[in-house]
Amino acid sequence: MKERKLLWVLLVMLTALFLAACTANEDAGEPQEGTDTEEGNDEDGEDGEAAEETPDLDGKTLYINNGQEPASFDPSVGFDQVSWDPLNNLMEGLTRLDENSEAAEGVAESWDITEDGLTYTFHLREDANWSNGDPVVAEDFVFAWKHMLDPDTASPAAFLAYYIEGGEEYNSGDGSADDVNVTAVDDKTLEVVLIQPTGFFLDLLTNPAFFPINHQIAEETPDWYAEADTFVANGPFMLETWEHDSEMIFAKNPEYWDVDAVKLDYVHFSMVNDTNTQYQMFQTGELDTASIPPEMSDELIDGDDVFIGESGGLEFYRFNLTEEPFQNKKIRQAFSYAINRDDIAEYVVKQGVEPAYGFVSPGFTAPDGKDFREENGDLLSFDPDLGKQLLEEGMQEEGYDELPPVVLTYSTSDVNQAVAETMQNMLSENLGIDVTLENQEWNVFSEAQQNLELQFSRSSFLNDYADPVNFLESFISDSYMNRTGFESAEYDELIEKGKSETDEEKRYEYLYEAERMLAEEMIAMPIRYYNVVVLEADGVEGILRHPVGYFDLKYADKAE
C-alpha cells in the first residue's frame, strides 16, 4: 500500500516539472516563489528562458532576484512580498526589525507610551531625511496613514490601521479623515491614539504599509511611486533606475540617517520568475542569491551555500461554507483527515518544509517562553478511517445519497498544481471522492475567492507582524481575509480579547482557544508551513531574513 502511495506522489511531481506556469500572488503577503525570500517553486514562461545580460555597476553591487514586477511601490497598495522586499530597503518606518527580528528604532529615535497603553508619542530623528534632501516630518506619517485608510485608495492593508482610533470608521465610510487620531504635534513629534491597548503595536509599525510618504511630493505628483525619476526614499537605498518587468537598480541613499552602516553601493534586482533560469544565473555568477529548483532539492539542500530559515506563514485550503457540501462541518473534517500532510511536505513541496498540524506557524514565543505551536500542540491528524466515518455521518445529516460535485481551485503554479493533484489522489484513495481540479490566473482567482465563488480553494498567508493574532484575526466575521462565509460571534469575541487583553498569559489563552475552535470548525485546512531556503554565493553576508517580516539589505556586504 505504501509503495503504491509513494508511486503516485512521485508521478504527480514528475508531471509538475514539465509544466510552465504564471506566478500568482496569493493573499496578503503571499510569498512569490522564485524570489530571494522564498523557496522558489513557481515558474513563469518556458523552462530555461534566456535572462538579459546583467549590467556592470561601478561599486560594490549585490545581484538578487525579485521574481517579478512589484505590484506597487505605493506603501499602502503594494501588499505582497514582491513589493514588500524592495520597499523595505527603499523606505523605513517609525520602527525597523533589528538583527534579532525585534522592533527597534527606525525613523523614530524614541517613544513614550501612556500608562493605559493607548497613546504613543514618537520622537523622530533630526537627521532623518528623504533622498531629495527634504526632512522626514511627522506630517509625512499622518499623510501616509490617512492615505492608507482613505476608502478611495482601496488599500488591502487598511485593516492593519484599525487599531488607531477612528481608523476603521474612516476606511468603512462611517467617519472622516479628521477622525483618525494621529497628529503631527510638530515636525519631529507624532502622537497616535489607539482604540485599545495593543502590545504588538511597535511590531505592527515595521510593516511597509506604515511607511511614511513625502506629503509635499505626493501632493505635487500623486503617482510619485510609479517611476524611478519621481520616487523619493527615506531608507538605506534609493531607486536609481527601474525598467519595468525587467530590472531595478538601487543605490546607497546618502541622505539616510544611518548611511555609515550601509556597506553596499548598489543592489541590482532581476525579475526572473523561472526557477531553473535564476539557478543558472546563480551558477554563472549573474545572481548572488537564488532559490533551489524543486527537482534539485535533494541534491542541493545540504550544501554549504544554502541558507535555511523560518518564515511565519502557512499554505492552506479554504472551504466555502455557503456552497454544498461544505456547509456541513463533518464533511469538512472528513476532507482534512484524508490528507497526509507529511507526504505532501516530504515528497511534493520538499525544500525542508514542515507539515502543518495547526494554523499558527512556529516562531511565536508565548509568555511562558514556549513556542505558541508547541504549547497548543497538534490540532489535526491523518486518519482516513475517521475521515470515512465523518463523511458518511455528514452525508446522512444532509440527506445525500452521493456527494455533490467538488471542484478544487488553485492559482496557476507548478507546485500549487502538484499539491492539488496530490490532494485529489488522497481524497480519491482515502474517501472515494472524485474531485475536479481547476487552475486560474491570479487576478481571476483572487477576485473569485474574495467573492465566495470558489467552492474549495488554495490559499497562503505570510504574517504581517510578529504576533499569532495576525493569522487568527483573518477569520473574524467581517474580515477582508475571511473568504469562507464563516461567521461566529464566539470566535469574534475570542479574537477581540486576544487583541485587547493586557495580561499576556490570559491573552494567549484566548488565542489558543481561538485556534482550537478553527480546527474544530475546519473552515480552512492547513497543509504546510513556509520556510526560507536560499542559495548564497561565497562572500555574501549580512542579509537579514526575518521569520516574520521582510528581507533587509541594510547590513548586507559582499567581498570584492
C-alpha positions in Angstrom: 0.0 0.0 0.0 2.8 2.4 0.9 4.7 1.7 -2.3 1.6 2.5 -4.3 1.0 5.7 -2.4 4.6 6.9 -3.0 4.4 5.9 -6.7 1.5 8.3 -7.4 3.1 11.0 -5.3 6.2 10.8 -7.4 4.2 10.7 -10.6 2.4 13.9 -9.6 5.8 15.5 -9.0 7.2 14.4 -12.4 4.1 15.8 -14.2 4.5 19.2 -12.5 8.1 19.5 -13.5 7.1 19.7 -17.2 4.6 22.5 -16.7 5.4 26.1 -17.2 3.0 28.5 -15.4 2.4 32.1 -14.4 3.1 33.1 -10.9 0.2 34.2 -8.8 0.2 36.5 -5.9 -1.7 34.6 -3.1 -3.3 36.6 -0.3 -2.0 39.4 1.7 1.7 39.0 2.0 1.9 35.9 -0.2 5.4 34.8 -1.0 6.4 34.9 -4.6 8.2 31.7 -5.3 11.4 32.1 -7.3 12.5 35.2 -5.3 15.3 35.5 -2.8 12.9 35.3 0.1 11.1 32.1 -0.5 11.7 28.5 -1.5 11.5 29.2 -5.2 9.0 26.8 -6.7 6.8 28.8 -9.1 7.7 29.4 -12.7 6.7 31.9 -15.3 7.4 31.4 -19.0 9.3 28.4 -20.5 11.9 26.5 -18.7 15.4 27.8 -19.4 14.3 31.1 -20.9 17.3 33.3 -21.5 18.0 36.1 -19.0 19.0 39.5 -20.1 22.7 40.4 -19.7 23.5 41.6 -16.1 24.8 45.1 -16.1 28.2 46.0 -14.7 27.9 48.7 -11.9 30.8 50.7 -10.7 30.9 49.8 -7.0 30.1 47.0 -4.5 26.9 45.5 -6.0 24.7 42.7 -4.8 22.8 40.9 -7.6 19.5 39.4 -6.4 16.2 38.3 -7.9 12.8 39.7 -7.1 10.9 37.2 -9.2 8.6 39.6 -10.9 7.5 43.3 -11.1 6.4 44.8 -7.8 2.6 45.2 -7.6 3.1 48.8 -6.4 5.7 51.0 -4.6 2.8 52.9 -3.0 3.3 51.5 0.5 -0.5 51.4 1.0 -1.1 49.4 -2.1 1.9 47.0 -2.6 0.7 44.5 -0.1 2.7 41.5 -1.3 6.1 40.0 -1.0 7.5 41.2 -4.3 6.6 44.8 -3.3 7.5 44.5 0.4 11.0 43.2 0.0 12.2 46.1 -2.3 10.2 48.7 -0.3 11.8 47.6 3.0 15.1 48.6 1.6 14.0 51.8 0.0 12.0 53.1 2.9 11.8 53.0 6.7 9.0 53.3 9.2 9.0 54.5 12.8 10.4 51.1 13.8 12.6 48.6 12.0 13.3 45.0 12.6 16.8 44.6 14.0 19.3 41.7 13.8 17.2 39.8 16.3 14.0 40.4 14.3 12.6 42.6 17.1 11.1 46.0 16.6 13.8 48.6 17.2 14.2 52.3 16.5 13.8 53.4 12.9 12.8 56.9 11.9 11.7 57.3 15.5 14.7 57.5 17.8 12.5 57.1 20.9 8.9 57.0 22.0 6.7 57.4 25.1 3.7 55.2 25.9 1.0 56.3 28.4 0.2 54.1 31.4 -3.1 53.0 29.9 -1.2 51.8 26.7 -3.4 53.9 24.4 -1.3 56.9 23.4 2.1 56.7 21.7 4.3 59.7 21.2 7.1 59.2 18.7 10.2 61.4 18.5 11.6 61.5 15.0 15.3 61.7 14.3 16.5 65.2 13.4 18.8 63.7 10.7 16.1 61.6 9.1 15.8 62.9 5.5 14.3 61.9 2.2 16.6 61.1 -0.7 15.9 64.5 -2.2 17.1 66.2 0.9 13.7 67.0 2.4 13.4 66.3 6.2 11.2 63.4 7.2 8.5 65.0 9.3 5.6 63.8 11.4 3.1 65.1 8.7 4.6 62.5 6.3 3.3 59.7 8.6 -0.1 61.4 9.1 -0.5 61.8 5.3 0.6 58.2 4.6 -1.6 56.6 7.2 -4.7 58.6 6.2 -3.9 57.7 2.6 -3.9 54.0 3.5 -7.2 54.4 5.3 -8.9 56.5 2.6 -11.6 54.4 1.0 -10.7 55.7 -2.4 -7.2 54.2 -2.0 -8.7 50.7 -1.6 -5.6 49.6 0.3 -5.6 45.9 1.1 -3.5 46.8 4.2 -6.0 49.3 5.7 -7.3 46.8 8.3 -3.8 46.9 9.9 -4.5 50.5 10.9 -7.9 49.7 12.6 -6.0 49.7 15.9 -5.8 53.5 15.5 -8.8 55.5 16.9 -11.1 56.4 14.0 -9.2 54.3 11.5 -11.9 51.7 10.8 -14.6 54.3 10.7 -12.8 56.4 8.1 -12.0 53.3 6.0 -15.5 51.9 6.1 -17.1 55.3 5.2 -18.6 55.9 8.6 -16.1 58.6 9.5 -13.8 61.1 8.1 -10.0 61.6 7.9 -10.3 64.1 10.7 -11.5 61.3 13.0 -8.2 59.3 12.6 -6.4 60.1 15.8 -2.8 60.6 14.5 -1.4 64.0 15.0 1.8 65.9 14.0 2.5 67.7 17.2 5.4 69.4 15.5 7.8 68.5 12.6 9.5 65.8 14.7 6.8 64.6 17.1 4.0 62.3 16.2 1.2 61.3 18.5 -1.0 58.2 17.9 -4.0 57.2 19.9 -5.2 53.5 19.8 -8.7 52.2 20.5 -7.4 49.6 23.0 -4.0 48.6 24.4 -2.0 46.8 21.7 1.2 45.2 23.0 2.4 44.4 19.5 1.9 47.9 18.1 5.6 48.6 17.6 5.9 45.3 15.7 2.9 46.3 13.6 4.7 49.5 12.6 7.5 47.6 10.9 5.1 46.6 8.2 5.7 48.6 4.9 2.0 49.7 5.0 3.1 52.1 7.8 6.0 53.7 5.9 5.8 57.5 5.5 5.1 59.3 2.3 6.7 62.6 1.5 3.5 64.6 1.6 4.8 67.5 -0.4 6.0 65.3 -3.2 2.7 63.3 -3.2 0.6 66.4 -3.3 2.5 67.7 -6.3 2.9 64.3 -8.1 0.2 61.8 -7.0 1.8 58.9 -8.8 5.3 59.7 -7.4 5.8 56.0 -6.6 5.4 54.7 -10.2 8.8 55.7 -11.7 12.4 56.0 -10.6 12.7 59.7 -11.5 9.8 60.7 -9.2 10.4 58.2 -6.4 11.7 59.5 -3.1 13.2 57.1 -0.5 14.0 57.5 3.2 15.6 54.1 3.7 19.1 52.7 3.2 18.8 52.8 -0.6 17.2 54.9 -3.2 15.6 53.9 -6.6 18.3 54.7 -9.2 16.6 53.1 -12.3 13.5 51.0 -12.9 13.0 49.1 -16.1 9.5 47.7 -15.6 9.1 43.9 -15.7 12.9 43.7 -16.2 15.2 45.1 -13.5 15.6 47.7 -10.8 18.8 49.2 -9.5 19.1 50.6 -6.0 21.9 53.0 -5.0 23.1 53.7 -1.4 21.0 56.7 -0.1 23.4 59.4 1.1 20.6 61.1 3.0 19.8 58.1 5.1 20.4 58.8 8.8 22.4 55.6 9.3 24.2 55.6 5.9 27.5 54.7 7.5 26.1 51.2 8.4 25.3 50.6 4.7 28.1 48.7 3.0 26.7 48.1 -0.5 26.9 50.7 -3.2 24.2 49.2 -5.4 21.6 46.4 -5.4 20.5 45.0 -8.7 17.1 43.3 -8.8 16.4 41.0 -11.6 12.8 39.9 -12.4 13.2 36.2 -13.4 10.3 34.1 -12.4 11.7 30.8 -13.7 13.4 28.7 -11.1 15.7 27.0 -13.5 16.8 30.2 -15.2 17.5 32.0 -12.0 19.5 29.0 -10.7 21.6 29.0 -13.9 22.2 32.7 -13.4 23.5 31.9 -9.9 25.8 29.3 -11.3 27.3 31.7 -13.8 27.7 34.5 -11.2 24.9 36.7 -12.5 23.0 36.3 -9.2 24.5 36.3 -5.7 21.4 34.6 -4.2 18.9 32.2 -5.7 16.2 29.7 -4.8 16.6 26.0 -5.3 14.6 24.4 -8.2 12.3 21.8 -6.5 13.7 18.9 -8.7 17.2 19.7 -7.4 16.2 20.0 -3.7 17.6 16.6 -2.6 20.8 17.3 -4.4 21.4 20.8 -3.1 19.6 21.3 0.2 22.5 20.2 2.3 25.2 22.3 0.6 27.4 24.8 2.4 26.0 27.6 0.3 22.4 27.1 1.5 20.6 29.3 4.0 17.6 27.7 5.7 15.4 29.8 8.0 11.9 30.0 9.4 9.2 32.0 7.8 6.0 32.9 9.6 3.4 31.6 7.1 1.0 28.9 6.1 -0.3 27.2 3.0 -3.9 26.1 3.5 -7.2 25.4 1.7 -10.4 27.3 2.3 -13.8 25.7 2.4 -16.7 27.8 1.2 -19.4 27.3 3.8 -22.0 28.9 1.6 -21.8 26.1 -1.0 -22.7 22.4 -0.8 -21.4 20.2 0.6 -19.1 22.3 2.8 -21.9 23.8 4.9 -21.5 20.5 6.8 -18.8 20.5 9.4 -18.3 16.7 9.4 -17.7 16.7 5.7 -15.1 19.4 6.1 -13.4 17.5 8.8 -13.5 14.3 6.7 -11.5 16.1 4.0 -8.9 17.1 6.5 -8.5 13.7 8.0 -7.9 12.2 4.5 -4.9 14.4 3.7 -1.4 13.1 4.5 0.5 16.3 5.2 3.8 14.5 5.9 3.8 13.1 2.3 3.0 16.5 0.8 5.8 18.2 2.7 8.4 15.4 2.1 7.7 14.3 -1.4 5.9 17.1 -3.2 6.9 20.5 -1.8 10.3 19.3 -0.4 12.8 22.1 0.5 12.7 21.0 4.1 9.2 22.4 4.8 7.3 21.2 7.8 3.7 19.8 7.6 1.1 21.9 9.3 -1.0 20.3 12.1 -2.1 23.7 13.3 -2.8 27.2 11.9 -0.2 29.4 13.7 3.2 28.7 12.4 6.2 28.0 14.7 8.2 31.0 15.8 5.9 32.9 18.2 7.1 32.9 21.8 4.4 32.7 24.4 4.6 34.4 27.8 5.9 31.2 29.4 8.8 31.1 27.0 7.5 28.2 25.0 6.6 28.4 21.3 2.9 29.0 20.6 2.8 26.0 18.3 4.4 23.7 20.9 2.1 25.0 23.6 -1.2 24.4 21.6 0.1 21.2 20.1 -1.1 19.3 17.1 -4.8 20.1 16.4 -5.1 17.9 13.3 -4.1 14.4 12.2 -4.1 12.0 9.3 -6.8 9.4 9.9 -8.6 8.1 6.8 -10.8 5.7 8.8 -12.2 8.5 10.9 -12.5 10.6 7.7 -14.7 7.9 6.1 -16.9 7.7 9.2 -17.3 11.5 9.3 -18.1 11.7 5.6 -20.8 9.1 6.0 -22.3 10.8 9.0 -22.2 14.2 7.3 -23.8 12.9 4.1 -26.6 11.3 6.3 -27.1 14.6 8.0 -27.5 16.4 4.7 -29.6 13.6 3.1 -27.0 13.0 0.4 -27.1 9.7 -1.5 -23.9 10.9 -3.2 -21.7 13.8 -2.5 -22.3 16.9 -4.7 -19.5 17.6 -7.2 -16.4 19.1 -5.6 -14.1 21.5 -7.5 -10.7 22.3 -6.0 -9.3 25.6 -7.4 -5.8 26.9 -7.2 -3.8 29.8 -8.6 -1.5 28.9 -11.5 1.9 27.5 -10.5 3.7 24.2 -10.8 3.9 23.5 -7.1 0.3 24.6 -6.5 -0.7 22.1 -9.2 1.4 19.3 -7.7 -0.1 19.8 -4.3 -3.6 20.0 -5.7 -3.1 16.8 -7.7 -1.7 15.0 -4.7 -4.7 16.0 -2.6 -7.0 14.9 -5.4 -5.5 11.5 -5.3 -5.6 11.3 -1.5 -9.3 12.2 -1.4 -10.0 9.6 -4.0 -7.9 6.8 -2.3 -8.9 7.6 1.3 -12.5 8.7 0.9 -13.6 7.5 -2.6 -14.3 11.1 -3.6 -13.7 12.3 -7.2 -12.5 15.9 -7.0 -12.2 18.1 -10.1 -9.2 20.4 -10.4 -9.3 23.9 -11.8 -6.4 26.4 -12.1 -6.9 30.1 -12.6 -4.6 33.1 -13.3 -4.1 35.1 -10.1 -6.2 38.1 -10.7 -9.2 36.0 -11.7 -8.6 33.6 -8.8 -8.2 36.3 -6.2 -11.4 38.1 -7.2 -13.4 34.9 -7.3 -12.2 33.7 -3.9 -13.0 37.1 -2.4 -16.5 37.0 -3.8 -17.1 33.5 -2.4 -17.3 32.0 -5.9 -14.9 29.2 -5.3 -16.0 26.0 -3.5 -12.7 24.7 -2.2 -9.6 26.7 -2.9 -5.9 27.1 -2.2 -4.6 29.9 0.0 -1.5 31.0 1.8 -0.6 33.6 4.4 2.6 35.3 5.5 2.4 37.2 8.8 2.2 40.9 8.5 3.6 41.4 12.0 5.1 39.3 14.9 2.0 38.1 16.8 -0.1 35.0 16.4 -3.4 37.0 16.4 -2.4 38.3 12.9 -3.4 35.0 11.2 -6.2 34.2 13.5 -7.9 37.5 13.0 -8.3 36.7 9.3 -11.4 34.6 10.1 -13.5 37.1 12.1 -16.9 37.6 10.6 -16.3 40.8 8.7 -12.6 40.3 7.8 -11.5 41.0 4.2 -9.3 37.9 4.6 -12.1 35.5 5.7 -13.3 34.3 2.3 -15.1 31.3 3.7 -18.5 32.5 4.7 -17.7 31.6 8.3 -19.4 33.8 11.0 -19.2 33.3 14.7 -19.8 35.8 17.5 -17.9 33.5 19.8 -14.9 33.4 17.6 -15.0 37.2 17.1 -15.1 37.7 20.8 -12.1 35.5 21.4 -10.1 37.5 18.8 -11.2 40.8 20.3 -9.9 39.6 23.7 -6.8 38.2 22.0 -6.0 41.8 20.9 -7.0 43.9 23.9 -6.2 41.8 27.0 -3.3 43.4 28.8 -2.4 40.3 30.8 -0.3 38.4 28.2 -0.9 35.0 29.7 -4.7 35.5 29.5 -4.3 37.0 26.0 -2.5 33.9 24.8 -5.2 31.6 26.3 -7.8 33.4 24.2 -5.6 32.9 21.1 -5.1 29.2 21.9 -8.8 28.7 22.3 -9.5 30.6 19.0 -7.1 28.3 17.2 -8.7 25.2 18.6 -12.0 26.5 17.5 -10.7 27.0 14.0 -9.5 23.4 14.0 -12.9 22.1 15.3 -14.9 24.1 12.7 -12.4 23.2 10.0 -13.3 26.2 7.8 -9.8 26.1 6.4 -7.4 23.1 6.1 -3.7 23.7 6.9 -1.2 21.9 4.7 2.4 23.1 5.4 4.4 25.9 6.9 6.6 28.2 4.9 10.4 28.4 5.3 13.2 30.3 3.6 15.7 28.3 1.5 18.2 30.4 -0.4 21.5 29.7 -2.2 24.1 32.3 -1.2 27.3 33.0 -3.1 30.7 33.0 -1.3 31.5 36.4 0.2 27.9 37.4 0.6 26.9 38.1 4.2 24.8 40.3 6.5 21.4 39.8 4.7 18.7 39.7 7.3 15.8 37.4 6.5 13.3 37.8 9.2 11.0 34.9 10.1 8.1 37.4 10.3 8.9 40.3 8.2 10.9 41.1 5.1 14.5 40.7 4.0 16.8 43.6 4.9 19.9 44.6 3.0 20.9 47.5 5.3 23.8 45.4 6.8 24.5 43.3 3.7 28.0 43.0 2.4 29.8 41.3 -0.5 33.5 40.5 -0.8 35.0 42.2 -3.8 
